Amino acid sequence: MNTIKTIEWVKNNVVMIDQRLLPEKEVYNTYRDYKGVAEAIKKMVVRGAPAIGVAGAFGVAIGASKIKTDDMKAFKREFAGIAKLLASTRPTAVNLFWAIDRMTRTAEENSRLSVAELKKRLIDEARRIHREDIEINRAMGRHGQKLIKDNSTVLTHCNAGALATAGYGTALGVIRGAVEAGKNIKVFADETRPFLQGSRLTAWELKKDNIDVTLITDNMAGYMMKKGFINSVVVGADRIAANGDTANKIGTYSVAILAKEHGIPFYVAAPTSTIDVKIKHGDFIPIEERDETEVTHMKGIRIAPKGINVKNPAFDVTPARLISAIITEKGVVRAPYAGNIRKLFKKT
């Protein structure tokens, strides 16, 4: 299968594919400072919870590497500002905060080193987070593919593929895992308004991998389920609460309700770093509200009348009761989620 390089550390710079330009153009941007990385996260050059986490780690590393002081106290003050700015970019994807916290711990645990040595440790840690993400995704693929039957059609919403991660993917990682296991799998991809991650990104990825993909609009899913064209649903996640409630791209909740109505299993694929055990249930997950022009315009052209009210929440929350299983790198978790998620974190 094709290897899509979503984000990389290259010669002490951060290189990312500009996902806003896909599928028409495959452009890689180079970022030489943490403010550029922060802007790339905010403006959705990079998106998808795991990829945002890796970008956050790389942003911290590149920011720390440019701090011009040998005094550890002064270094820590600047480091805290770098971490704070990167953490402010997007509120829902918990992987961002997980990665920044991990980088911050690395800085604290190695603060007895010289500033020069600490900078090297931080770069090493960010690159480790990048490598681990790909390994985690492949592990999810191996666990999750067992849930996907041969000769079946899977519906996915938004993009939870290589582009949403450091590589391979979460939901698409499960699909890739099934294909690599020799199964004949077809995919229906929701277009995913308003940012069109399904039509622009998911369809592009699957086509590159020669996986059979059919694009549908978001409001066609129920019809396709009723007609028997869909056998299962696999989506990613941006944050999972301790009870299993899952925040994912807006429209996921509707798909889950439709799947329940039609007796179709609905699976969530996400690394354990996406599970926020500090949040009891989904009502406490912060939901990002994005710019109204994403709804009123398409490629810079207005498609809605001026002067109307617009809402643009980027995510919704699917209650755990609608989820058949959560696929992680440590295995498949089923209800009761609260207890089984706790057990998940006890596994080594």
Secondary structure, 3 states (H helix, E strand, C coil): CCCCCCEEEECCEEEEECCCCCCCCCCEEEECCHHHHHHHHHCCCCCCHHHHHHHHHHHHHHHHHCCCCCCHHHHHHHHHHHHHHHHCCCCCCHHHHHHHHHHHHHHHHCCCCCHHHHHHHHHHHHHHHHHHHHHHHHHHHHHHHHHCCCCEEEEECCCCEHHHCCCCECHHHHHHHHHHCCCCEEEEEECCCCCCHHHHHHHHHHHHCCCEEEEECHHHHHHHHHCCCCCEEEECCCEEECCCCEEEECCHHHHHHHHHHCCCCEEEECCHHHEECCCCCHHHCCCCECCCHHHHEECCEECCCCCCCCCCECEEEECHHHCCEEEECCEEECCCHHHHHHHHCCCC
